[in-house]
Amino acid sequence: MSRCVTLHRMPTSEDIRRMFGAIAWRYDTLNRVLSLGTDRAWRRRTCDLLAVSPGELGADLCCGTGDLTLELTGRGAHVVGVDFSPQMLRLASGKGLRRLAEADCLRLPFPDGCLDLATVAFGVRNLASLDAGLREILRVLRPGGRAGILEFARPSGRLFPHIYRGYLRWVLPAVGAAVSRRREAYRYLGTSIQAFPDQPRMKGILREAGFDRVTHTDFARGIAALYIAHRPG
């Protein structure tokens, strides 16, 4: 990770690109360790709730190493994995994925209204502009097409949220540093999770961006949430 990424300011898009490039080689391992293996189940559940069908055209945005892209293609959808990190895309290619594109989610390489489905797993939190990214997703969906956004959220209960905040502040950076030697990257992760809108606000942001039929499903007591939203029509 670039030394210019500190807690004194929010990182830029280029900071984020370098940061994820630097941790790409340990990204999958850390996902499994930090989620206790539940991230795989979350991706399967995402495809179930989106009712992914064979032959659908889709894009998995901020695809990283391609885990959700693989799950989507395994359901028979024709999906392009999109990410702005070449290091992440190389790892996705190593998993056998061939439909990959290096691009920013704010400037997608697709014409208007061409996709049945667009997904983002744990990526919208890192966009330079959440509103602009959501409008770009809306642009590439056909009328009636749907977006599935899986993102960290706000857990419920009285005690559990406090435990979770402690985990984000102390455990996450420590484990990230031990496995990837990039403490700042995982400190940023915890900070960005806590700063991200909660479930009701995120649904409001999706509606403001132009989506309708917006719903959400909590995973693991609200540690993560899947938002499903449709382009009107």
N, C-alpha and C positions, 0 to 999 in steps of 0.2 A: 504494500500500500504506500502511496506517496506520503512523504513526511509532512506535506502541507495539509493533510486531512487531520484536523484536531477538533477538540470539543469546543473551541472558541468560535467556530462558525460552521454553518451547514455546508457539507461537501457539494461541489459542483457536479455536473454530469460527467465531466472528464475525470474527476476524483473517483466517482463511483465506478466508472469503467476500469480504471487502474486497480481499484481495490478488489473488484471481483476477478479481474485477471490474475491478481496476485494470489488469491485463495482458491482459484479454480481447481487446482490439483488435489485439494483436500475437501472440496465442497460437499461431495456426496457422503463422505465419511462423517463429517461434522453434522450434516442433516440427520443421519441415522442416530448418532450419539446424542445430540441435543434434543431430538424429539422422541427419544427412546423407541425409535422405529415406527412411530405412528405416522410420519409424513407419507409413507407409502399407502397406508390405509386412507389417509385424507385424499390422496390423488385418485384412488379407485372410487371413493365415495363421490368425489366431484364428477367423475364421468357418469356414475349412476344417476345422480340428481339432474345432470344436464341431459340425460337420455340420449347420449351420443349414438348416432345411427350409421350403419355402413353407407358409404358413398357421399356423406356430407363433406363439404369443403370448409376447411377451418384454418386458423392460425393460432399457434401457441406462442404468445408474446412474452418477452423476458424469459425465454425458455431455459436458460442456464444450460445444464448438462443434459437436458432432454427427457427427464423422467416423466413429466406429464405428457409430453409429445408422444413418447412411447406408449403410454396408456391409451391415449386418444387413437393412435394409429392401430393399436391392438383391437379397438372396437370397430375397425373398418372405415374410419373417417380418413379423408385425404387431407393431411395437416402439414403446414409449413411451420417449422420451428424458427422463431425470430429472436435474435439477441444482439446487443451491440458489443459484446465481448468476444473477440475471436478465440480467446483461450477456452471459454466455455463452449463455443461452437465446435472446436476441435474435439473436445471430450464427447459432445453429443454425437458427432460423426463417428467416433470410435465405438459407440453403442449400436451402430448400424443405421442410423438415421441419414437419409440422403436429401430430403427436402428441408434445407436450412438456408437462412438468409441473415446476413449481418446488417442490421438496421436499428435505428432508434425508434422506440414506440411512439414518439411524437411525430415521426415522418415515415409512415409505413409504406412499403413498396407495392401497394395493392390499389386497384381502381375502386371507385365508389360502388358500394352495394354488391360486392362480389362474394361475400362469405356467409355461410350458414351459421358459423360458430367462431367465436374468438375467446381464448382463455388467457388468464394471467395468474400464475401461482407465485405468490410472495414477491411480486415485482412492482406493483403499482406504488407501493410505499417509497420506492427509489426514484420515481419519475421526477424530472425537474419541475413539471407542472402536472399535478393530478388532473385538473380540469381539462387541460389541453390533451392529455393522454386519453381520457375518457371520450372526448369528442372525436378523436381520431379513430378510436375503436368503433364508435357509433357510425362514423363515415363509411368504414369498409364492410359493415354488416348489411345484408339485404334487409328489406322491410320484413319484420317478423323474426329476423335472426336474433340470436341470443349471445350474450356475453356471460362468461363464468369467471368470477374474480375470487380467488382463494387468497386470503390474507390474514395475518395475525390480527387479533381483535382484543376486546376487553373481557376478561373472565368475570363470571358472576359469583355471588356469595359475599360474605363478610370477611372471612379470614383468607380465603384462597387468593384474592387479588393482591393482598399484601405479600403473601409468600411468592407469588409470581413476579411482582416487582423486584423483590430481593434476588430472585433467580436471574432476572434480566440484568440487574446492576452488578452482581458479584459473580455468580456461577458462569453465566454465558461468556463474559470476557476471559475468565480464567481457563475454561475448557478450550475456547477458541485459540487462546495463546499457546496452550500446551500442545494442541494437535496441529495447528497451522502456523504457529509463531507469528500471528498477526492479531495481537490483542486489540489494536485500534479498530480493526474491521468489525470485530464482534462487540466492541463497545458502541460503535455506531449502530449496529443492528439493534441492540437493546434500546438505545435512545430513540431510534426511528420508530420502533414498535410502540413505545409509550406515547410518542407524539402523533401517531396516526389516529384519524377519527374513529370514534366508537361505532357500533353497529347502526344505531338509529341515524347518526349524522352521515355515515357513509351511504346509507340508502337515500338520504336526502340529496347528497352530492350527485349520485347517479341520476336521480330524477331531474335535477337542475341541468345536468349535461345533456338531457334529451331522451333518456331511457324511460320506458314504462314497464309495468308488471314487475316491479323490483321486489325481490324477496331475499331473505338470508337464512342460512342454517348454521347454527353454532356447532363446532367440533370441540371435543375435550373441554366441556364446560365454558366455552367461549375463548379459549386460547387462540383459536383460529375461527374464521367464519367464511362461508362460501356465499357470495352474492350472485344471484342470477338476475339478469336484466335484459329486456328485449328492446330492439329498435321498433318504434311504432310502425303500424302497417300490418 
